[in-house]
Amino acid sequence: MAQSGDMKAHDQTYGGFMRMLKIGTIITVLLAAFVVWLIA
């Protein structure tokens, strides 16, 4: 089983990864919508 210190590090890493994933998804959707708007 993981030690409590390892779980804290894991939680911080996972939280940062999920935050960047959400921000990256939003930016990608906005950029794709902008490109479609330019083409249309």
SENUTI-972178 format. One record per residue: x, z, y of N, C-alpha, C in turn; residue in one letter. Coordinates in steps of 0.001 Angstrom, whole numbers, plus 524288, in hexadecimal, padded with zeros to 5 digits. Atoms other than C-alpha are relative to their C-alpha. Layout:
N
XZYXZYXZYa/...
END
This chain:
40
8034E800007FB628000080000800008037680000804D7m/7FCF2800517FB2F804B77FD4180DC88001E8054C802B9a/7FF977FB307FD09809A18087C815EB7FD227FF5A8052Cq/8031A800407FB2D8025480BFD82261802EA7FD1C80455s/7FCF2802D67FC1480D63806B482AEC7FFA77FA2E7FF31g/8007F805908012E80C817F9B5823FE7FA9D7FDFB80180d/8054F801AB7FEA97FDD47F9348262B7FF647FF6E805ECm/80041800757FA4F7FF7A7FB98834CB8027D7FAE8801C2k/7FD5F804E37FEA9809137F05A835AB7FCB27FB5B7FE4Da/8035E80430801ED8000D7E7EF82D857FB557FF348039Bh/8048F8005B7FC877F45B7EB048363A801797FD748052Cd/7FE4F802517FB167FC0D7E77E842738011E7FA317FF56q/7FEBE8057E800FF8010B7DAC783C977FB0F7FCDA7FF19t/804E2802BB801297F3AC7D6F3837627FCB07FF72804E7y/802FF800357FB267ED167DA4E844468022B7FBE7803C1g/7FD91803EA7FCA37F6C87D21484BE37FF157FA7E7FE08g/800EC80524802547F5407C6C48427B7FA6C7FE38800EFf/805778016C7FF3B7E66F7C701843627FED77FECA805BAm/800C0800FA7FA6E7E6E37C7BB85241802147FA968016Er/7FDC78051D7FEDC7EFE47BBE2852EE7FCDF7FBA37FD70m/8033E803E2802A57E7667B49B849247FB147FEE38032Al/804B9800B47FCD67DB437B6E185179801337FD0A80504k/7FE8A8029B7FB207E2137B2DB85E0C801727FA517FEF0i/7FE7E805538015B7E7F37A6E08577F7FB597FC9C7FEAAg/804BA802ED801517DABC7A2CC852307FCFB7FE89804E7t/802D6801027FB1D7D4547A40185F8A802C97FBC480328i/7FCFF803E37FD0E7DF3C79C418661C7FF807FAA37FD7Ai/80075804F8802C07DE85791B285BA37FAAA7FD86800D5t/8054F8020F7FF257CFBD7904885D127FF727FDFD80599v/8005D801B57FA8F7D0C378F7E86BD88031F7FB04800EAl/7FCC5804AD7FF6A7DBB87858286B227FD707FB4F7FD65l/802B180447802B17D44277D3E8613F7FB4A7FE3380325a/804848016F7FCD07C80A77D9A869CC801C37FCFA804DBa/7FDED802B57FB6C7D02E7796F87585801A77FA6E7FE9Ff/7FE4D80536801B37D61476DF486E0E7FB417FC997FEE2v/804C480303801057C8A1769A0869617FD737FE7880528v/8023B801227FADF7C3C176A8C87772803157FBA4802B7w/7FCCF8041C7FDA57CF357621987C047FEDE7FAB37FD8Dl/800E0804E7802C37CC98757C4871B77FA8B7FDDB80118i/8057C801BB7FF617BDD575751873C97FEF87FDA580552a/
END
